[in-house]
Amino acid sequence: MSASRKSIQTLIGQIFIFVQSIALTPIFIKTSGPTVYGAYILLLSYMGLIFGISSLGVGVTAKRFLPSTNDLIERSKLFYPQFNFQMLAVALLGLGSALFFQINIEAMQLQFAGFCGWLIPVYLVAYTLYGQTSDYFRYTHRVGFFNAAIVAQPYIFVVIALGIYWQIGVISPNTLIVSLTIACLFVGLGMFFKMKSEIGFRVDIPKTRNLKNEMVIGFPLVMVFLVDFTLSVGDRYVIAAMMSVKDVGYYVPAYMLGSFIMIVPKVFGVVIPPLISKHMDSGDLIQAKTLSESAASLFLLIAIPYTFGAIVLGRTLLEIYTSSDISEATWQVIPIVALASIFYGLVVIKNNILLVRLRTGTLFKVNLVCSILNIFLNVILLWILNNVVYAAVATLITYVLSYYLLCRKINLDQIDFVISKNLLFNIILSSTIMLITIYCFLFFTKFENKFTNLFLIILGGITFFIVFFGQKSNQNYFKKIIQELK
């Protein structure tokens, strides 16, 4: 399957996942309130953190060399030692978390009323099974199986969660975590048996020497994940600590709408690294560079007009999505986070280059500096101004700095991308004309409802497309990109 087809397929999968989260969030907020929703987000983020650090860096070799390994026995030897190690590690960390929750149950219940701590290890084991088996198909170029898994899991979760709500009339963190666990087990076991039919099953764990070597290379990636977690989720914990859990419930829906374009770099993060690894292993550095430049250009073509559109449409869309109270308080978060997402996407593409080069130390240093800055800015801005909008400002400043530092670290790399100034100017110009067109329509019609917003989205998209691709040079540029990705 070509890179373009893999990217389109994965993009469709990510859109389905986003639609699922978009659909469930207003139901949860309107039935249980922003406070309960904020508590659920904090719990889910915490368990995501435990999963992310549980590998201790073991598994980086499998991810690096599975894409170019065709022998099934060698695949089995690469995959199972790190799989078994993480399953054991995540179970132990989950049990430790549950015990901590039970020991401090009175304090925990103040923020997470009614939550059962013993669900933590059960969910983590189920999610690790799902995540590991999905990754096996991702890194062995079966993007179809990978996308089937990551799309099926959230929709099965929604069906189960709504089924429980229909039966008992309550949506709570407990019912949602149970629903997630069942969905992960269902999909994970299906993928596991499919994988087992190919490479069998081994009970190997890494030998002490191999374990040490893996950690030397991979542990910086764990630290990268930790600081990236701080960058992307830490603001929610600062908001909860300095303001309230309810404010987290106000902030997250606006953040989700603003960060919608982040699904594009996530797609490239699935598709591009294995392909770049394969080209590098065959010595084709030119094609590896072409892939990174094509990813950056396509991302900017989508992200910049989205950010311009968020300026004029963000407020009304958030009100339709949640409520007038939430929209009034946090709509400014949407365009600010959308702008931050542009830099985030470029950072992700540069991170993929460093990952393929196994320059994990550089990744860690840059992300560490930025995560410290992010927490510092969040604490200072929220302390002084007491408004969640400034958490979004801190995110924007942090991602701009992260992009700047990465540009300095890898600007001479042979596979690093270079952004065309002419392309950037044409995208911004077309986006500006799109924005003016939408504003003119609103000014002259004085008419707004749900259907008007849908019409404006379509109008904006058509305007941008006509202005941008009306220029022959832009047509030729993207035709060339599509041809190179085939």
N, C-alpha and C positions, 0 to 999 in steps of 0.2 A: 504494500500500500504506500502511495506517495506521501510526502510530508504535508502537502496541501490537503489531501483527503483525510489524513489523520487529524490535522488541525481542525478542519471543519467538523468532523465527527466528534472530537473532544469538546469543541466549542458548543455544539448542540447539547452535549451531555451536561456541560457546566451551566448552560442556560436553564435546562430542566431542573437542575439542583437549586439554582437561585430562585426559580419560580416556586419551588416547593417551600423554601424558607420564607419567601415573600407571602405566600398564601397562609402559612401557619401563624406567623407573627401577629397579624391583627386579630385573629381568632383568640390567641392566647391573651393578648393585652385586653381585649374587650370582655373576655369571660373571667379573667383572674386579676387583671390590673397590672400596671407597670411595675409595681413592687415585686410581685411574684415572678414576673417575666425577668426582671433584673437579677433576681436570685438564681433563676435557672441558667441565665447566661454566664454568671460567675461560676457556678458549679461545673458547667460544661467546659468552660475555659480552663478551669483547674485540672479536670481530668484529661483535657488535651495536652496540658503541660506535662503531666505525669507520663502519658504515652510518649511524648516527644523526647523526654530524657531517658526513658527506660532502656533504650538500646545501648547507652553509654558509648556510642560511636561504632559499635559492632554492626557490620552490615554494609559499610561503605564499599568494600571490595566487591561484594555481590552486585551492588547497584552499578559499579563502574564496569564490570567485565561480563555481566549477563548479556548485555546487548550484542556482544560479538562472540558469544559462546553458543555453538550449535549442537555440540555433543550433549545428549541428555544426561549421561552419567556425570559429566563435569558440571552441568547445571545443578544437579542434585547436590553435589559436593559444595558448590558455591552457596546454594540457597539454605539448606536445612540447618547447618550449624548456627548461623545468625538468627534464623527463625526460632529455633528451640531456646536459644539464649534469651531472646527478647520476651518470649512467652513466659519463661520462668521469672525474669526480672520484673516484668509488669505485674505479674501476680503478687510478688512480694511487696512491691511498692504500693499496690492497691490495698493489700491487707494492712500495711503500715498506716495508710491514709484512713482506712476505716477505723482502726484502733484509736488513732488520734482523734477522730471525730467523736467516737463513743466516750473517750476519756474526758473530752472537753464539750460534752453534749449540751450543757446548759448555755455556754457561750455561743456554740454553733447554732442553736435553735433561735437565738435572737435575730439572726440574719436568714437562716434557712429552715424556717419553722416546718416541722413535720417530715423533714428529709431523712431517709434511712441510709446511714453511712455504709452499711454492708453492700449496698448496690454498687459502690465504687469499684471493688476488685472484679465483680462479675462483669460489669460493663467494660472495664479495661481489657480483660481477657478476650471478650467477644469482639471488641473493636480491633485489637491487635491481630486476631485471626483474619478479620475482614481486610484490614490494611495490608498485611503481609501478602496474602494470597492475591489481592488486587495488584499489588506492586510486581509480583512475579510476572503477570501477563503484560504489565506496562513495560517492564525492562526486557521482555523477550519479544517485543514488537507486536503483540496481539492487542492492539489498542481497542479493537471491537469488544473483546471480553472485558477489558479494563473499564471501558465506558459503560457497558451493560451493568457492571457491578456498582459503580459509583452513582448511577442513575437509579437503579432498582432499590438500593438501600434507603435513601431518604423518602421515596414514595411508599415503600412498605412501612416505614416508620410513621408516616402521616396517616395511613389507613389504620394502623394499630392504635395510634394515639386518639384519633377521632372515634374509633370504635369503643375504646375505653370511656371516652367522654360521653358518648351516646348512652352507654350502659349505666354509668355512675353519676354523670352530670358534673364532673369536676376535672379540671386540668391543673396538675400540680407538677413540681419538679420530679416527684416520685414516679408518676404515671408516664412522664416523658422519658425519663432515663430507662424505665422498664421497656417502653416501646422501642427505644433506640437499641437496647441490648438484644431484643428479639430480632429486630431487623438485621443487625450485624451478624448474629449467629446464622440466620437463614441464608443470607448472601455469602457469608464467609465459608460456611460448610459446603455450599454448592461449588464455590470456586476451589476449595481445598480438594474435593474429590475429583474435579476436573484436572487439577494440577497433579494429583497423586497418580492419575492414569497415565501421565506422561513421564514423570521422574520418580515415581514410587514414593516411599517414605523412609526417612532415616532418623534415628534418635541421636545423631551426633551433636555434640556441642563443641565449640572451638577449643583446641588445645591451648594450654597456658601460653605457649610462645606465640601462637597465632592470635590469641586473644589480646596479648600485649601489643602486637604489631597493628592489629585492627584499631585498638583504642588510641594509639599514637597518631594514626591518620584520621580516625573518625571522631575522636572526642572533641576536637575543635568544632566539628559540625554540630555536636550537641550543644556546645556553648553558643554557636551561631543561632541555633534554634531557640535557645533560652533568651538571648538578647532580642531576637526577632519577635519572640512571643511578647517580650516587654514592649517592643515598639508597637505591635499591632493590637495587643489586648491590655497592656499595663494601664492604659488610661482609664479603663473601666474600673479597675481596682482602686485607683487613686480617686476617681469620682465617688465610689462607694465609701471610701474611708473619709474623705473630706466633705462630702455632701450627703448623699444617701443612696440606698439601693434603688429607690424610686427614680432618682435622676439617671441611673444606669439604664432603666427601662425607657426613659425619655430619649436618651442619647443614641442607643443602639439602632433603632429603626431608621433614624436620619443617616447614621453612619453607613448602614447597609445600602441605602439608596445611593449615597455618594460614592460608595466603593464598588458599585456594580461592575464597572469596567475592569476591576481587578481580575475578573474571570478570564480575561484575554491573556495576561501574562501567566496565569495558572495553566491555561491550555498549552502555552509555549513551554512552560516548565515540565509538562508531561511529555510533549512530543519532541522538543528540540534537543535536550541533553543526550538521550540515547543516539540520536542521529549524528550529533556533533562528535560523540565518542567514536562512533563507527567510522566516520570520515577521518578523524585524527589517527585512529589505529591503522587505517589504510594509507596514511600519508597525504590525504587530500585536504590541505589546510585552506585552500581557496574556497572550496565548497562549504567548509565549516564556517568560514567568515561570512559567506553569502547567506547562510541560514540565520546567523545572528543579526545581520543587517536587515534581512527581509522581515524578521520578527519585530524588530524595533520600528521599522517603517509602517508595517500594518497596524501595530499597536497605536502609534501616534495618529494614524488616519481615523481610528475609532475613538480614542480617548479625548482628543482635543475638542472635537465638536460636541461630545457628550458633556464635557465640562461647561462649555458655553451654554448648552441647553439647560443644564442644571441651574444656572443663574436665574433664568426666567420662569422655569416650570417647576423648580424644586419644591416651592412652598405649597402649591395647590396639590401636587402629587402626594406629598407627605400627609396633607390633611385628608385626602381620599383614602390613603393607606392606613392611617391610624386614627387621629382625632384632631379637632381644631386646637385643643390645648397643647398637644405635643408639637403640632405644626408651628404654632405661635412661638413656642419656646426654643425650638431647635432647628428650624428650616435652614438657617445659615450654615449649619454643619454640612449640608449636602454639597454645595459648590466648593467649599473649602476642602472637603475630603476628596471630591472628584479631582481637584487640582493636585492634591497630594498623591492621588492614585497614578497620575501621569508619571511622576518621579519614581513611585513604587514599582511600576511596571518596567521602567528602564533599569532600575536596580535589580529586579528579578532576573532579567536577561543577562546582566553583567555577573550576577551571582552564579548563574548556570555556567558561564565561561570559567569562572574560578573553580567551580566544583569539578568540571571536566578536567581541568589542569591539576586537580588535587591540591590547590592552594588554599587549604582550609584555614590556615593561620591568618591569612590576609582577610578572609571573610569574617573571622572572629573579631579581629582588631577593629575593623570598621564598624561592625554591628554593635560592639561593646561601647564604643565612643557614642554612637547615636542613641543607644538605649539609655545610657546615663543621662544624656542631654534631654531625652524625651521625658523621663521621670522628673528631672529637675524642672523643666518648663511646665509640666502639668501641675506639679505641686505649687510652684510660684504663681502661675496664672490663675489657678483655681482658688488659691488662698487669697489673692488680692481681689480678683474680679468675681468669683463665686458664680460662674456661668459655664455650662458644659460646652458652649461654642468654642471657648478658648482651649479646650482639649483637642479640638480639631485643628486649631491654629498651631498647637505644639506638634501635632502629627505632620502638618505641612512643612514646618521648619526642619523637622528631623529628617524627612525623606529627601528634601532638597540637599541637606548636608551630606546624607548618605550617598546620593548620586555624585556629588562633587568629589568626595573622597575616593570613591571607586574609580571615577574617571582618572584621577591622579595615579592610582595604583596600577591600572592595567592599560594605560593609553598606548603602550607600545606592543601590546599582545597582537600576534598575527591574526587571531580570529575574533578580535574585538570589533564591534560595530562603530561606524561613523555616521552621525545624523546629517543628512543633506540640508544645508541652510535654505536652499531654494524650495525644497519640499516642505520644510517647516513653515516658511513664509506663506506658501500657497494654502496650506491647511488652516493656518490662523486667519488668513484673509477670507477664505470660504466660510469659516465658522463665524466670523464677524458679520458677513452678509446674511448668513442664516439667522443670527441673533436679531439683527435689525428687521428682517422680514417678519419674524415672530412678534416683535414689539409693535411694529406697524399694524399688524392684524389685530392685536389686542387693543391698540389705541383707537382704531377706527370702528371696530365692531362693538366694543364695550359689552361683550357677551362671554360669559364663562360658565361652563359646566363640565361634567366628566367627559362628554363626547368632544367638547371643544379642546380639551387637553390632548385627547387622542389625535384629533385632527392636527393640532399644532406640532405634535411629535412627527407625524407623517409629513406635514408641510416643511418642517425644518430639515428632515432627512432628504426630501426631494430637492430642496433649495441647495443644500450642501453638495449633493451629488452632481447637480447640473453645473454649478459654479466651478467645482473642483475638476470634474472629469470633462468639462467643456474645454479645458486646456489640453492641447495635444500632447505636450510634454509629460503631463501627469498620466495620461492614458498609456503612453509608451513605457513610462517608468514602472507602473504596476503590472502591465502586461509582461514585462521582463521578469518581475518578481514571481509572478504566477508560473511562468515557464520554468524558472529555476527551481521552484518547489515541486514541480511535477516529477 
